[in-house]
Amino acid sequence: MAITENLLGFLNDFGVSCTAGAVTGLGILDMPSQIIANDMVLSTDYMLTARASDFGNLVYGNAITVASVAYTVRETRLIDDGSFVEIALQKT
């Protein structure tokens, strides 16, 4: 069953500005988690949740700017009923 409520209400409360190509929308950036081995940071993970209608077509290697910071898309996957997309990012 698709979500019938207005997704922008949720994003307006918690979201930040995101731009990929000609598309600008709102997304929720999950702050990074660090994978550490032997006291060295191996990678830092960033996750962005946004409307699939805005950013669901992004693929590996695409550029996106979130809150004025440049990132590269690592992975994109639809979540729940497909109204939202979760995008794994890497800072560029």
C-alpha positions in Angstrom: 0.0 0.0 0.0 1.4 3.4 -1.0 1.9 6.2 1.4 -0.9 8.7 0.8 0.1 11.5 3.0 2.2 14.5 1.8 5.9 13.5 2.1 7.0 17.1 2.0 5.6 17.8 5.4 8.0 15.3 6.9 11.0 16.6 4.8 10.2 20.2 5.5 10.6 19.6 9.2 13.9 17.6 9.1 15.3 18.0 5.6 18.2 19.9 4.0 18.5 21.1 0.5 19.8 18.6 -2.1 20.7 19.1 -5.8 21.6 16.6 -8.4 21.8 17.9 -11.9 18.7 20.0 -12.6 16.7 18.5 -9.7 16.5 20.2 -6.3 14.7 18.8 -3.4 14.9 18.0 0.3 16.6 15.1 2.0 17.5 13.9 5.5 21.3 13.3 5.8 22.3 10.7 8.4 25.5 11.7 9.9 28.5 9.5 9.2 29.4 6.3 10.9 33.1 5.4 10.8 34.5 2.0 10.2 37.7 1.7 12.2 40.4 -1.0 12.2 43.6 -0.8 14.2 42.9 2.8 15.1 42.6 3.8 11.4 39.4 5.1 9.7 38.7 2.8 6.8 35.6 4.6 5.5 32.9 7.0 6.5 29.3 6.2 5.5 26.7 8.9 4.7 23.1 8.0 4.1 20.5 10.3 2.5 16.8 9.7 2.6 14.7 11.6 0.0 11.6 11.3 -2.1 12.0 8.7 -4.8 10.3 11.0 -7.3 13.2 13.5 -6.8 16.3 11.3 -6.5 15.2 7.7 -7.2 17.0 7.7 -10.6 20.5 8.4 -9.2 23.0 5.7 -9.9 26.6 4.8 -8.8 29.0 7.7 -9.6 26.4 10.5 -9.9 27.1 13.8 -8.2 24.8 15.3 -5.6 25.2 18.3 -3.3 23.6 18.0 0.1 23.6 21.1 2.4 26.3 22.7 0.2 28.6 19.7 0.5 29.6 17.7 -2.6 29.0 13.9 -2.6 29.2 11.0 -5.0 26.4 8.3 -5.0 27.6 4.8 -4.0 24.2 3.1 -4.0 20.5 3.9 -4.4 17.7 1.7 -3.2 14.0 2.2 -2.7 12.6 1.7 0.8 9.2 0.7 2.1 6.6 1.3 -0.6 9.0 3.1 -2.9 8.0 6.6 -2.0 11.4 7.2 -0.4 14.8 6.3 -1.6 17.9 5.7 0.6 21.1 6.8 -1.0 24.6 5.8 0.2 27.0 8.7 -0.3 30.7 9.3 -0.3 32.2 12.8 0.2 34.1 14.1 -2.8 
